[in-house]
Amino acid sequence: MALMAGCSSDDDPVDCEKNGPSINLNQVISATSCSTSDGGIEVAVSGGKEPYTFLVNGQPVEGEGVIQNLSAGVYSVAVRDAN
């Protein structure tokens, strides 16, 4: 009988049948005016493998799902997991 290994070679194999992380929008804090950078976005992540990397408009940002100091505008938020 053969055993099937996960998709990765590390000690914590990836289950290729499961999806990666899922991101949910918890809160949007609008900037108080067009000239300020006091807005924010709060997201929650489930699934995947920590640590997570958050990206705003394709650029990595610091934080654990709370993105601050945003000016008024439209933003794209994504998450990458360790896999």
N, C-alpha and C positions, 0 to 999 in steps of 0.2 A: 504494500500500500504506500503510495507517494503522498507526501504532505505538500500542500501549496503554500508558498511564502507570500507575504504581502508585496506591495509594489515598491517598497523602499528597502534599503539594505541596513537600516539602523535597527536598534534594539526595540523600537516601538513601530512595528510595520503599519503601513497605511492600508486600510480596507478600501479597495478600489470600488467596491459596490456602494459605498456611502458618499454622499455629497460633502463638499468642504464646508467652510463656515457660512453662516447665514447672518445677515445684518438687518437690524430693525431700527427704525427711527423712533427715538423716545421723545425728543423735545427739540424745538427750534426756538431760539431766542433772537428776535429781530433786532438789528442795529437801531439805535434810537434816531439816527438821521443818516443821510447819504454820505456825510463827511466824517462819521465816526466808525471805529472798528471795535464795537462793544457787543457784537452779536455772537451767537454760538450755536452749536449743534451737539446733541447728545445721542449716541447710538449704543445699542447693545448687540453683542455677538454671541451666537451659540454654535456649537459644532466645531468641526475642524480640530486643529492642534495648536495650542498656545506655544509660543507667544504670537500675538497678532500684530500686524503692522497696518496702521490706518493711513489712507491716502485721501487727500482732498484735491480735486481737479488733477489727479495723477501724481501729486507730489506727497511724499511721506511727511507725516506730522507727528509730533510728540503727543503722548497722552494715552489714556486708557478708554477711549471712546467719548471723551469730552473735548470738543474742538472749540477753542475760544478765540477772541480777538478778530472776529470776522466783520468785514464791512458789508453793507447791503449788496446783494447780488444773488446769483444762482450758483450753487455748488454741487459737485458730484463727489459723493463719499463712497469709498470702497474699502474692503478689508482683505488682507492676505494672511494666511496662517503659516505655521512653520513648515508645512508640507509643500 
